[in-house]
Amino acid sequence: MAVQGSSDVLVDELYETTHGLRQFVEARLREKGASVARLRALRMLASAEEPLRMRDLSERAGIAARTATTIVDSLERDALVERVRHPRDRRAFLLRLTDEGRRCHSEAEDVDRLALAEATARLSAPDREQLRTLLARIREATG
């Protein structure tokens, strides 16, 4: 049972479930030297059609610029990301995955996929579809 944190137990259970999923995946990623935050940044950079500015990364990831900087600094220290000069704005830098960054991104995606498959293994195909439908209704009501 969820700890009561709002006026709706369903909302509390949704929060507790998503929080638990994140911790579950985080533990699996940590075994490989990764984290959910680092995976999200790597994912954004890998899916971008061209290198991103720090501001673009923070906006796409929905995180504060300071948080994005901390994550990118860590990725850069580990030689997963490099900062390159913007070709038209000499004050700006662009973020680009290194070859090692692409390898680590691929490995972290595999860990994430396996962890989520394990966490949701007890849901049948109809259960999954029903849950997606119900969650979509909540998103529609709040979007």
C-alpha positions as CSV (number, residue, x, y, z in Angstrom):
1,M,0.0,0.0,0.0
2,A,1.3,3.4,-0.9
3,V,2.2,5.9,1.7
4,Q,-0.4,8.7,1.7
5,G,1.2,11.8,0.1
6,S,-1.8,13.2,-1.7
7,S,-5.6,13.3,-1.5
8,D,-5.8,10.4,-4.0
9,V,-4.4,6.9,-3.2
10,L,-4.3,6.1,-6.9
11,V,-1.9,9.0,-7.5
12,D,0.2,7.9,-4.6
13,E,0.3,4.4,-6.0
14,L,1.3,5.7,-9.5
15,Y,4.1,7.7,-7.9
16,E,5.3,4.8,-5.8
17,T,5.3,2.5,-8.8
18,T,7.3,4.9,-11.0
19,H,9.7,5.7,-8.2
20,G,10.2,1.9,-7.6
21,L,10.7,1.3,-11.3
22,R,13.3,4.1,-11.5
23,Q,15.2,2.6,-8.4
24,F,15.0,-0.9,-10.0
25,V,16.5,0.3,-13.3
26,E,19.0,2.6,-11.5
27,A,20.3,-0.4,-9.5
28,R,20.8,-2.4,-12.7
29,L,22.5,0.5,-14.5
30,R,24.7,1.2,-11.5
31,E,26.1,-2.4,-11.8
32,K,27.5,-1.3,-15.2
33,G,28.7,2.1,-14.0
34,A,25.7,4.0,-15.5
35,S,22.6,5.8,-14.1
36,V,19.2,6.8,-15.4
37,A,20.3,10.4,-15.6
38,R,23.4,9.5,-17.7
39,L,21.4,7.2,-19.9
40,R,18.8,9.9,-20.6
41,A,21.6,12.3,-21.6
42,L,23.2,9.7,-23.8
43,R,19.9,8.9,-25.3
44,M,19.1,12.5,-26.2
45,L,22.5,12.9,-27.8
46,A,22.3,9.7,-29.7
47,S,18.9,10.4,-31.1
48,A,19.7,14.0,-32.1
49,E,20.3,14.6,-35.8
50,E,23.2,16.9,-35.0
51,P,25.2,17.8,-31.9
52,L,23.3,19.7,-29.3
53,R,23.9,22.8,-27.3
54,M,23.8,22.3,-23.5
55,R,20.6,24.4,-23.4
56,D,19.0,22.1,-26.0
57,L,20.0,19.0,-23.9
58,S,18.5,20.4,-20.7
59,E,15.3,21.4,-22.4
60,R,14.8,18.1,-24.2
61,A,15.6,16.1,-21.0
62,G,13.4,18.4,-18.9
63,I,16.2,19.2,-16.4
64,A,17.8,22.3,-15.1
65,A,20.8,23.7,-17.0
66,R,22.9,23.2,-13.9
67,T,21.9,19.5,-13.7
68,A,22.7,19.1,-17.4
69,T,26.1,20.6,-16.9
70,T,26.9,18.3,-14.0
71,I,25.8,15.2,-16.0
72,V,27.7,16.3,-19.2
73,D,30.9,17.1,-17.1
74,S,30.7,13.6,-15.8
75,L,30.2,12.1,-19.3
76,E,33.0,14.2,-20.6
77,R,35.4,13.0,-17.8
78,D,34.6,9.5,-18.8
79,A,35.3,10.3,-22.5
80,L,31.7,9.5,-23.5
81,V,30.9,13.0,-24.7
82,E,33.0,15.8,-26.2
83,R,32.4,19.5,-26.4
84,V,33.1,20.9,-29.9
85,R,33.0,24.6,-31.0
86,H,29.8,25.7,-32.6
87,P,30.6,26.4,-36.3
88,R,28.6,29.7,-36.4
89,D,28.7,30.9,-32.8
90,R,32.2,31.0,-31.3
91,R,30.8,31.5,-27.8
92,A,28.9,28.2,-27.9
93,F,29.9,24.6,-27.7
94,L,28.0,21.6,-29.0
95,L,27.9,18.2,-27.4
96,R,28.7,15.1,-29.4
97,L,28.9,11.4,-28.4
98,T,32.3,9.8,-28.8
99,D,32.7,6.3,-30.1
100,E,33.0,5.1,-26.5
101,G,29.8,7.1,-25.7
102,R,27.9,5.3,-28.5
103,R,29.1,2.0,-27.1
104,C,28.2,2.8,-23.6
105,H,24.8,4.2,-24.7
106,S,24.0,0.9,-26.5
107,E,25.1,-1.1,-23.5
108,A,23.0,1.0,-21.1
109,E,19.9,0.8,-23.4
110,D,20.3,-3.0,-23.3
111,V,20.4,-3.0,-19.5
112,D,17.4,-0.6,-19.3
113,R,15.4,-2.8,-21.7
114,L,16.1,-6.0,-19.8
115,A,15.4,-4.4,-16.4
116,L,12.1,-3.0,-17.6
117,A,11.2,-6.3,-19.2
118,E,11.9,-8.0,-15.9
119,A,9.9,-5.5,-13.9
120,T,6.8,-5.9,-16.2
121,A,7.1,-9.6,-16.9
122,R,4.0,-10.4,-14.9
123,L,1.8,-8.3,-17.1
124,S,0.0,-10.1,-19.9
125,A,-0.4,-8.4,-23.3
126,P,-4.0,-7.5,-22.5
127,D,-2.9,-6.1,-19.1
128,R,-0.2,-4.0,-20.8
129,E,-2.8,-2.6,-23.3
130,Q,-5.3,-1.9,-20.6
131,L,-2.7,-0.1,-18.5
132,R,-1.6,2.0,-21.5
133,T,-5.2,2.9,-22.2
134,L,-5.8,4.0,-18.6
135,L,-2.6,6.0,-18.5
136,A,-3.4,7.7,-21.8
137,R,-6.8,8.8,-20.3
138,I,-4.9,10.5,-17.4
139,R,-2.5,12.2,-19.8
140,E,-5.4,13.4,-21.9
141,A,-7.1,14.9,-18.9
142,T,-3.9,16.7,-17.8
143,G,-2.4,17.6,-21.2
